[in-house]
């Protein structure tokens, strides 16, 4: 069992670091990100993804003693910290802080030699998180996102993505060079043009580009595509939510 180290000052360096990790700039600088959701922390640990340190309030321990004992038994981390609710609120990105925060190392982005889902302009964290879960559910473990997307590691995205944030191979293509230089055939998705998904025959491995519902895939990226794909939908609706479209596309393409 790990003993808790008690932090009494809001000026403590660990608390200040937690505050900084709410910013993408500092997440990249310190190569760390935080999770404030016990279910995600639990599922990640069960899946073999351990945290570096964890911060909990006494109130959380009192409500979840068995869960805390599980974390203490299963984690190899040595840094278990006890904080008060005021400190938790000082750095939390949640409207109502959860009482638990785990710190993880950002893994170096590396893509395996199989199909890739490429995200362009996905600005809503809920949609991004849902797409990440769809990728994992349908066997697409490589995810690349460009600089126009919201950050994968912000709290809203993580809460929507659940533990898929640990299980996917994630890479940020900041300058677009990965997409331009990748050897896979690029398939762009569209609401208006391209081959119908039902009739489309993909290569064994490919790069599928998803754009935002409002703007679609950027023209500069669309021009790189070998082919475009669309989902046939009723003429009573203009387009699908990008996360819903992703689920359909990944399910169908994963079967072919």
Secondary structure as GFF3:
##gff-version 3
##sequence-region A 1 256
A	DSSP	beta_strand	4	6	.	.	.	ID=ss1
A	DSSP	alpha_helix	13	20	.	.	.	ID=ss2
A	DSSP	alpha_helix	24	30	.	.	.	ID=ss3
A	DSSP	beta_strand	32	35	.	.	.	ID=ss4
A	DSSP	alpha_helix	38	46	.	.	.	ID=ss5
A	DSSP	beta_strand	53	57	.	.	.	ID=ss6
A	DSSP	alpha_helix	58	63	.	.	.	ID=ss7
A	DSSP	alpha_helix	65	74	.	.	.	ID=ss8
A	DSSP	beta_strand	79	83	.	.	.	ID=ss9
A	DSSP	alpha_helix	85	91	.	.	.	ID=ss10
A	DSSP	beta_strand	100	105	.	.	.	ID=ss11
A	DSSP	beta_strand	116	120	.	.	.	ID=ss12
A	DSSP	alpha_helix	125	137	.	.	.	ID=ss13
A	DSSP	beta_strand	142	146	.	.	.	ID=ss14
A	DSSP	alpha_helix	155	161	.	.	.	ID=ss15
A	DSSP	alpha_helix	164	167	.	.	.	ID=ss16
A	DSSP	beta_strand	169	173	.	.	.	ID=ss17
A	DSSP	alpha_helix	177	181	.	.	.	ID=ss18
A	DSSP	beta_strand	185	189	.	.	.	ID=ss19
A	DSSP	beta_strand	195	196	.	.	.	ID=ss20
A	DSSP	three_ten_helix	197	199	.	.	.	ID=ss21
A	DSSP	beta_strand	206	211	.	.	.	ID=ss22
A	DSSP	alpha_helix	219	222	.	.	.	ID=ss23
A	DSSP	beta_strand	227	230	.	.	.	ID=ss24
A	DSSP	alpha_helix	242	255	.	.	.	ID=ss25
###
